[in-house]
């Protein structure tokens, strides 16, 4: 019972540290940034692939511009919808 009185007030990490141990970090702390970098890299790779695809420059620029316009409009509409909800 004396041991329990001494242990009260310590959390699990304090007890582990007292015996020379520490908790392992979760895999999510390492996987999430790696996954984010992978997605960014894939996006950059896709953009570069489009730029080097066998298509006329004028047509490619038109397609990229149209896509950017679509994305821009979607972001504006999502922002407006969020602002109206908030």
FENBELPE-V996582 format. One record per helix or strand. SS is the DSSP state (2 for helix, 1 for strand). FROM is the first residue (numbers start at 0). TO is the last residue. If there is no record, write none. Layout:
ss:SS from:FROM to:TO
ss:SS from:FROM to:TO
//
This chain:
ss:2 from:1 to:6
ss:2 from:11 to:17
ss:2 from:27 to:50
ss:2 from:56 to:84
//
